[in-house]
Amino acid sequence: MKIIPKINEIISDFPEFTGIHPIANVFPMQQPDDFWELVENIKVTGLLHKIRREKETGLLIDGRNRLLACSITGTLFEVEDIPSNRVLDVVVADNLLTKKFDASVRAMVARNLRPHYAAQAKERQQANGGAKKAEVEKVPPADKAKSRDQAGKAAGVNGRYVDMAGQVAKASPELAESVLQGRLKLKDAHAQVKTILAAAKAEEKANKPAPEPKAKARIITVDGRITEIDKPEKPVFNATNDSVSWASWTWNPVTGCNHGCKFCYAREIANSDRMAAVYPFQFAPAYHDYRLTAPANTKRPKSDHAPDGRVFVCSMADLFGKWVPDQWIKSVFDAAIASPEWEYLFLTKWPKRYSMLAALPKAWFGASIIKQADVDRVTRDMTSFEVHSGIVRWISLEPMLEPIKFDDLSWCDLVVIGAQTSTRQPEGFVPAFSPKFEWVADVVAQCIEQGVPYYLKPNLLTAPGMDMAQMEPRRHA
């Protein structure tokens, strides 16, 4: 079999050309039988058609087969110079309009023509002053689709076929060359590419190293039950909602409570199915030591809004309940002491344990009072420990279930009054409850009389809301 020389190997033998233009390689070379027929014709008739080059660069743009045939036969040839702004149109017309290519070859030719149409559009845009060079080099998706459609129209195939050719060329240049040379149909090549990509994806998946096992964190209950969860990468405080308007953050290294209040919002949350992953033991008192780093991990906002620097500690627990081990409480205080930039808020039904704790530089120590029977005990316990200028002693009357009288409030720095919101407990629905206006007004009057600040929570006015007095005027006889 006769060997056809490579055009790249003989082009330097012809001083008429400085090289081969990329546009020439868009099209396939002639098949061997057709090429040797061309050689025999040239031997008899000479070269009837000129070989074209780009005028400005001297690059060969059309006539690779003819130049090869002339190099074999020693035939002289003529050169025609084509201005660079006409190269694309001339080459496309000479090759696509005069030669018979099947749809597969035309699709691959169109794929090869796409960048040339895109480059032509950019050059025209630059020539018209339509955009700066840096902007022109960025081809938006719409322009890419336009160049695809232009190339497809010139080659006589639709855009889908051009895209298919592009996918083949990207995945396998060898298959693309086989399609271009007419040795393989585009659909068959595309099917092979799908198989190749699927195999490569499967191999990649098979060779992908197993992910590193996630670090585990333990949750332990007071009765010794233990479970593990995926350890958060960096535990931080949680932002509060409107129900905790005096602090912007919550922190729950201890959760759960044994008081058994049927109206407790925290009890509802911990027992809900949607929070099962966070509260695997529901509302059983539990210790989350991995959360102790949250004060150090949370950046204090630069804000003049005082609540932004406050964190409500154990909003989902009673940290000072009788059942809580001393070590749990100590570890919480140690973490708080190590991050003194925060102001820590505590609230308990069992304030007696406050007296055993080391002082914090900034803290609110609070106690819950919901009935008159709580008053004497809370007053005694809340006045049993020393305080300094950074400490706030406060009481929470939420929910205020009956009228409450205080003999002495002078020790208290803030009284918070609130209602009972509705909850869905394991035992069933618990309706909302609002204290009577007279009860609230009486506590406010006691605060005013003793010079104690008070805070009325917004839930006093929401469903069902306090009954606001709307009396009829007194009638005289």
Disulfide bonds with the S-S distance in Angstrom:
none
